[in-house]
Amino acid sequence: MGSTNGTEQLFHILLTTSHLQKNPNNVVEKVRIPATYTNLQAAKAAAYRCLFDVGYEKEWFTTYETKPEIFENKDLPERSGLAVFAVAPDGTEFRVHIITTPKDEKFIDEVIEGHITKPMYYVVQANVEYSADEGSRVRDIDIEGVFLTYQEARDLASRVLLSKENATTKESFAEYTEAAPTQKDCGYGENVIVRAVSEYGTNYLISVIKNQVLEAVHLAEAAMKIL
């Protein structure tokens, strides 16, 4: 069992893969969460080796950046917590993020060198916007909650866009699609529980995915169809 390093946060590694080259108006964005850490140093080390753990080599990418100032200068989408941005020869884009959530004691009883080893379920929100130049793209992505069971995560996913305080209901959206209780997706990608569209055209995709190491043959991911 490792030290929690006194931090008040958990640090989650989130990998997104965007396939843009064939049809920019129908992007498929895959989201994976390989690990969660109790300290930033361990999370940074994991983020920087994330793509190499899968088997890629730095020289294979046409672009491989890790400097925040370059992310800003390029005005990249999904910059929140971005640690690595890489582009493959076929145009596929990889982003490795470090996303934080408040520390919860129930997660930190199984820790090895800062790595939480127990199964965890994440509620992920992606906000998609359309531009004439790029088509539909994920502009922001974040983790809204972390749980020990799928059902707990599913319950949050079902209500994360709704608010009694702000009187936000399903009818507040131009479109609102939710997976049935017996289903694990709502027709807008694997593990996507809710898809909603605001009156201004912003798409919100809410997914529930499980952490799983990238070496695994079958990766837990959300494959979001961005229309």
Contacts in CASP RR format, 6 or more apart in sequence:
PFRMAT RR
TARGET T0000
AUTHOR 0000-0000-0000
METHOD contacts of the structure
MODEL  1
MGSTNGTEQLFHILLTTSHLQKNPNNVVEKVRIPATYTNLQAAKAAAYRC
LFDVGYEKEWFTTYETKPEIFENKDLPERSGLAVFAVAPDGTEFRVHIIT
TPKDEKFIDEVIEGHITKPMYYVVQANVEYSADEGSRVRDIDIEGVFLTY
QEARDLASRVLLSKENATTKESFAEYTEAAPTQKDCGYGENVIVRAVSEY
GTNYLISVIKNQVLEAVHLAEAAMKIL
1 109 0 8 1.000
1 110 0 8 1.000
1 111 0 8 1.000
1 112 0 8 1.000
2 38 0 8 1.000
2 111 0 8 1.000
2 112 0 8 1.000
2 113 0 8 1.000
2 114 0 8 1.000
3 38 0 8 1.000
3 39 0 8 1.000
3 111 0 8 1.000
3 114 0 8 1.000
4 38 0 8 1.000
4 39 0 8 1.000
4 103 0 8 1.000
4 108 0 8 1.000
4 111 0 8 1.000
4 114 0 8 1.000
5 38 0 8 1.000
5 39 0 8 1.000
5 41 0 8 1.000
5 114 0 8 1.000
6 39 0 8 1.000
7 38 0 8 1.000
7 39 0 8 1.000
7 40 0 8 1.000
7 103 0 8 1.000
8 102 0 8 1.000
8 103 0 8 1.000
9 40 0 8 1.000
9 100 0 8 1.000
9 101 0 8 1.000
9 102 0 8 1.000
9 103 0 8 1.000
10 36 0 8 1.000
10 37 0 8 1.000
10 38 0 8 1.000
10 100 0 8 1.000
10 101 0 8 1.000
10 102 0 8 1.000
10 103 0 8 1.000
10 104 0 8 1.000
10 107 0 8 1.000
10 116 0 8 1.000
10 146 0 8 1.000
11 36 0 8 1.000
11 37 0 8 1.000
11 38 0 8 1.000
11 39 0 8 1.000
11 40 0 8 1.000
11 42 0 8 1.000
11 43 0 8 1.000
11 98 0 8 1.000
11 99 0 8 1.000
11 100 0 8 1.000
12 33 0 8 1.000
12 35 0 8 1.000
12 36 0 8 1.000
12 37 0 8 1.000
12 43 0 8 1.000
12 98 0 8 1.000
12 99 0 8 1.000
12 100 0 8 1.000
12 101 0 8 1.000
12 122 0 8 1.000
12 143 0 8 1.000
12 146 0 8 1.000
13 33 0 8 1.000
13 34 0 8 1.000
13 35 0 8 1.000
13 36 0 8 1.000
13 37 0 8 1.000
13 43 0 8 1.000
13 46 0 8 1.000
13 47 0 8 1.000
13 50 0 8 1.000
13 96 0 8 1.000
13 97 0 8 1.000
13 98 0 8 1.000
14 31 0 8 1.000
14 32 0 8 1.000
14 33 0 8 1.000
14 96 0 8 1.000
14 97 0 8 1.000
14 98 0 8 1.000
14 99 0 8 1.000
14 124 0 8 1.000
14 141 0 8 1.000
14 143 0 8 1.000
15 31 0 8 1.000
15 32 0 8 1.000
15 33 0 8 1.000
15 34 0 8 1.000
15 50 0 8 1.000
15 51 0 8 1.000
15 94 0 8 1.000
15 95 0 8 1.000
15 96 0 8 1.000
15 97 0 8 1.000
15 214 0 8 1.000
16 29 0 8 1.000
16 30 0 8 1.000
16 31 0 8 1.000
16 32 0 8 1.000
16 78 0 8 1.000
16 93 0 8 1.000
16 94 0 8 1.000
16 95 0 8 1.000
16 97 0 8 1.000
16 138 0 8 1.000
16 141 0 8 1.000
17 29 0 8 1.000
17 30 0 8 1.000
17 32 0 8 1.000
17 92 0 8 1.000
17 93 0 8 1.000
17 94 0 8 1.000
18 27 0 8 1.000
18 28 0 8 1.000
18 29 0 8 1.000
18 30 0 8 1.000
18 92 0 8 1.000
18 93 0 8 1.000
18 95 0 8 1.000
18 137 0 8 1.000
18 138 0 8 1.000
19 27 0 8 1.000
19 28 0 8 1.000
19 29 0 8 1.000
19 92 0 8 1.000
20 27 0 8 1.000
20 91 0 8 1.000
20 92 0 8 1.000
20 93 0 8 1.000
21 90 0 8 1.000
21 91 0 8 1.000
21 92 0 8 1.000
24 134 0 8 1.000
24 135 0 8 1.000
24 136 0 8 1.000
25 135 0 8 1.000
25 136 0 8 1.000
25 227 0 8 1.000
26 136 0 8 1.000
26 225 0 8 1.000
26 226 0 8 1.000
26 227 0 8 1.000
27 135 0 8 1.000
27 136 0 8 1.000
27 137 0 8 1.000
27 138 0 8 1.000
27 226 0 8 1.000
28 223 0 8 1.000
28 224 0 8 1.000
28 225 0 8 1.000
28 226 0 8 1.000
29 126 0 8 1.000
29 138 0 8 1.000
29 223 0 8 1.000
29 224 0 8 1.000
29 226 0 8 1.000
30 221 0 8 1.000
30 222 0 8 1.000
30 223 0 8 1.000
30 224 0 8 1.000
31 124 0 8 1.000
31 126 0 8 1.000
31 141 0 8 1.000
31 207 0 8 1.000
31 209 0 8 1.000
31 221 0 8 1.000
31 222 0 8 1.000
31 223 0 8 1.000
31 224 0 8 1.000
32 209 0 8 1.000
32 212 0 8 1.000
32 214 0 8 1.000
32 219 0 8 1.000
32 220 0 8 1.000
32 221 0 8 1.000
33 122 0 8 1.000
33 124 0 8 1.000
33 143 0 8 1.000
33 209 0 8 1.000
33 210 0 8 1.000
33 211 0 8 1.000
33 212 0 8 1.000
33 220 0 8 1.000
34 46 0 8 1.000
34 50 0 8 1.000
34 53 0 8 1.000
34 211 0 8 1.000
34 212 0 8 1.000
34 213 0 8 1.000
34 214 0 8 1.000
35 46 0 8 1.000
35 115 0 8 1.000
35 116 0 8 1.000
35 211 0 8 1.000
35 213 0 8 1.000
36 107 0 8 1.000
36 115 0 8 1.000
36 116 0 8 1.000
36 120 0 8 1.000
36 146 0 8 1.000
36 211 0 8 1.000
37 43 0 8 1.000
37 46 0 8 1.000
37 114 0 8 1.000
37 115 0 8 1.000
37 116 0 8 1.000
38 103 0 8 1.000
38 108 0 8 1.000
38 111 0 8 1.000
38 114 0 8 1.000
38 115 0 8 1.000
38 116 0 8 1.000
39 114 0 8 1.000
40 98 0 8 1.000
42 113 0 8 1.000
42 114 0 8 1.000
42 115 0 8 1.000
43 98 0 8 1.000
44 83 0 8 1.000
44 98 0 8 1.000
46 115 0 8 1.000
47 83 0 8 1.000
47 84 0 8 1.000
47 96 0 8 1.000
47 97 0 8 1.000
47 98 0 8 1.000
48 66 0 8 1.000
48 83 0 8 1.000
48 84 0 8 1.000
48 96 0 8 1.000
50 84 0 8 1.000
50 96 0 8 1.000
50 214 0 8 1.000
51 84 0 8 1.000
51 86 0 8 1.000
51 94 0 8 1.000
51 96 0 8 1.000
52 58 0 8 1.000
53 214 0 8 1.000
53 215 0 8 1.000
54 214 0 8 1.000
54 215 0 8 1.000
56 86 0 8 1.000
58 64 0 8 1.000
60 88 0 8 1.000
60 89 0 8 1.000
61 86 0 8 1.000
61 87 0 8 1.000
61 88 0 8 1.000
61 89 0 8 1.000
61 94 0 8 1.000
62 87 0 8 1.000
62 88 0 8 1.000
62 89 0 8 1.000
62 91 0 8 1.000
63 85 0 8 1.000
63 86 0 8 1.000
63 87 0 8 1.000
64 84 0 8 1.000
64 85 0 8 1.000
64 86 0 8 1.000
64 87 0 8 1.000
65 71 0 8 1.000
65 84 0 8 1.000
65 85 0 8 1.000
65 86 0 8 1.000
66 83 0 8 1.000
66 84 0 8 1.000
66 85 0 8 1.000
68 82 0 8 1.000
70 85 0 8 1.000
71 79 0 8 1.000
71 82 0 8 1.000
71 85 0 8 1.000
72 79 0 8 1.000
76 82 0 8 1.000
76 85 0 8 1.000
77 137 0 8 1.000
77 138 0 8 1.000
77 139 0 8 1.000
77 140 0 8 1.000
78 95 0 8 1.000
78 97 0 8 1.000
78 138 0 8 1.000
78 139 0 8 1.000
78 140 0 8 1.000
78 141 0 8 1.000
80 97 0 8 1.000
80 99 0 8 1.000
80 140 0 8 1.000
80 141 0 8 1.000
80 142 0 8 1.000
81 97 0 8 1.000
81 98 0 8 1.000
81 99 0 8 1.000
82 95 0 8 1.000
82 96 0 8 1.000
82 97 0 8 1.000
83 96 0 8 1.000
83 97 0 8 1.000
83 98 0 8 1.000
84 94 0 8 1.000
84 95 0 8 1.000
84 96 0 8 1.000
85 93 0 8 1.000
85 94 0 8 1.000
85 95 0 8 1.000
86 93 0 8 1.000
86 94 0 8 1.000
86 95 0 8 1.000
87 93 0 8 1.000
87 94 0 8 1.000
88 94 0 8 1.000
97 141 0 8 1.000
99 142 0 8 1.000
99 143 0 8 1.000
101 143 0 8 1.000
101 145 0 8 1.000
101 146 0 8 1.000
104 146 0 8 1.000
106 148 0 8 1.000
107 116 0 8 1.000
107 118 0 8 1.000
107 120 0 8 1.000
107 146 0 8 1.000
107 148 0 8 1.000
108 116 0 8 1.000
109 118 0 8 1.000
110 116 0 8 1.000
110 117 0 8 1.000
110 118 0 8 1.000
111 117 0 8 1.000
118 148 0 8 1.000
119 148 0 8 1.000
119 210 0 8 1.000
119 211 0 8 1.000
120 146 0 8 1.000
120 147 0 8 1.000
120 148 0 8 1.000
120 210 0 8 1.000
120 211 0 8 1.000
121 146 0 8 1.000
121 147 0 8 1.000
121 148 0 8 1.000
121 149 0 8 1.000
121 150 0 8 1.000
121 152 0 8 1.000
121 153 0 8 1.000
121 208 0 8 1.000
121 209 0 8 1.000
121 210 0 8 1.000
121 211 0 8 1.000
122 143 0 8 1.000
122 145 0 8 1.000
122 146 0 8 1.000
122 147 0 8 1.000
122 153 0 8 1.000
122 208 0 8 1.000
122 209 0 8 1.000
122 210 0 8 1.000
122 211 0 8 1.000
123 143 0 8 1.000
123 144 0 8 1.000
123 145 0 8 1.000
123 146 0 8 1.000
123 147 0 8 1.000
123 153 0 8 1.000
123 156 0 8 1.000
123 157 0 8 1.000
123 160 0 8 1.000
123 206 0 8 1.000
123 207 0 8 1.000
123 208 0 8 1.000
124 141 0 8 1.000
124 142 0 8 1.000
124 143 0 8 1.000
124 144 0 8 1.000
124 206 0 8 1.000
124 207 0 8 1.000
124 208 0 8 1.000
124 209 0 8 1.000
124 222 0 8 1.000
125 141 0 8 1.000
125 142 0 8 1.000
125 143 0 8 1.000
125 144 0 8 1.000
125 160 0 8 1.000
125 204 0 8 1.000
125 205 0 8 1.000
125 206 0 8 1.000
126 138 0 8 1.000
126 140 0 8 1.000
126 141 0 8 1.000
126 204 0 8 1.000
126 205 0 8 1.000
126 207 0 8 1.000
126 224 0 8 1.000
127 138 0 8 1.000
127 139 0 8 1.000
127 140 0 8 1.000
127 141 0 8 1.000
127 202 0 8 1.000
127 203 0 8 1.000
127 204 0 8 1.000
128 136 0 8 1.000
128 137 0 8 1.000
128 138 0 8 1.000
128 139 0 8 1.000
128 202 0 8 1.000
128 203 0 8 1.000
128 204 0 8 1.000
128 205 0 8 1.000
128 224 0 8 1.000
128 226 0 8 1.000
129 136 0 8 1.000
129 137 0 8 1.000
129 139 0 8 1.000
129 201 0 8 1.000
129 202 0 8 1.000
129 203 0 8 1.000
130 136 0 8 1.000
130 137 0 8 1.000
130 201 0 8 1.000
131 137 0 8 1.000
136 203 0 8 1.000
136 226 0 8 1.000
136 227 0 8 1.000
137 226 0 8 1.000
138 224 0 8 1.000
138 226 0 8 1.000
144 156 0 8 1.000
144 160 0 8 1.000
144 206 0 8 1.000
145 153 0 8 1.000
145 156 0 8 1.000
146 153 0 8 1.000
147 153 0 8 1.000
147 156 0 8 1.000
150 208 0 8 1.000
150 210 0 8 1.000
153 208 0 8 1.000
154 193 0 8 1.000
154 208 0 8 1.000
157 193 0 8 1.000
157 194 0 8 1.000
157 206 0 8 1.000
157 207 0 8 1.000
157 208 0 8 1.000
158 178 0 8 1.000
158 193 0 8 1.000
158 194 0 8 1.000
160 194 0 8 1.000
160 206 0 8 1.000
161 168 0 8 1.000
161 173 0 8 1.000
161 194 0 8 1.000
161 196 0 8 1.000
161 204 0 8 1.000
161 206 0 8 1.000
162 168 0 8 1.000
162 169 0 8 1.000
162 170 0 8 1.000
170 176 0 8 1.000
170 178 0 8 1.000
170 196 0 8 1.000
173 196 0 8 1.000
173 197 0 8 1.000
173 198 0 8 1.000
173 199 0 8 1.000
174 197 0 8 1.000
174 198 0 8 1.000
174 199 0 8 1.000
174 201 0 8 1.000
175 195 0 8 1.000
175 196 0 8 1.000
175 197 0 8 1.000
176 194 0 8 1.000
176 195 0 8 1.000
176 196 0 8 1.000
176 197 0 8 1.000
177 186 0 8 1.000
177 187 0 8 1.000
177 188 0 8 1.000
177 194 0 8 1.000
177 195 0 8 1.000
177 196 0 8 1.000
178 186 0 8 1.000
178 193 0 8 1.000
178 194 0 8 1.000
179 185 0 8 1.000
179 186 0 8 1.000
179 187 0 8 1.000
179 192 0 8 1.000
179 193 0 8 1.000
179 194 0 8 1.000
184 190 0 8 1.000
184 191 0 8 1.000
184 193 0 8 1.000
184 208 0 8 1.000
185 191 0 8 1.000
185 192 0 8 1.000
185 193 0 8 1.000
186 192 0 8 1.000
186 193 0 8 1.000
186 194 0 8 1.000
186 195 0 8 1.000
187 195 0 8 1.000
187 225 0 8 1.000
188 195 0 8 1.000
188 205 0 8 1.000
188 224 0 8 1.000
188 225 0 8 1.000
188 227 0 8 1.000
189 222 0 8 1.000
189 223 0 8 1.000
189 224 0 8 1.000
189 225 0 8 1.000
190 221 0 8 1.000
190 222 0 8 1.000
190 223 0 8 1.000
191 207 0 8 1.000
191 208 0 8 1.000
191 209 0 8 1.000
191 220 0 8 1.000
191 221 0 8 1.000
191 222 0 8 1.000
191 223 0 8 1.000
192 205 0 8 1.000
192 206 0 8 1.000
192 207 0 8 1.000
192 222 0 8 1.000
192 223 0 8 1.000
192 224 0 8 1.000
192 225 0 8 1.000
193 206 0 8 1.000
193 207 0 8 1.000
193 208 0 8 1.000
194 204 0 8 1.000
194 205 0 8 1.000
194 206 0 8 1.000
195 203 0 8 1.000
195 204 0 8 1.000
195 205 0 8 1.000
195 206 0 8 1.000
196 203 0 8 1.000
196 204 0 8 1.000
196 206 0 8 1.000
197 203 0 8 1.000
197 204 0 8 1.000
198 204 0 8 1.000
203 226 0 8 1.000
203 227 0 8 1.000
205 222 0 8 1.000
205 224 0 8 1.000
205 226 0 8 1.000
207 222 0 8 1.000
207 224 0 8 1.000
208 222 0 8 1.000
209 220 0 8 1.000
209 221 0 8 1.000
209 222 0 8 1.000
210 220 0 8 1.000
211 220 0 8 1.000
212 218 0 8 1.000
212 219 0 8 1.000
212 220 0 8 1.000
END
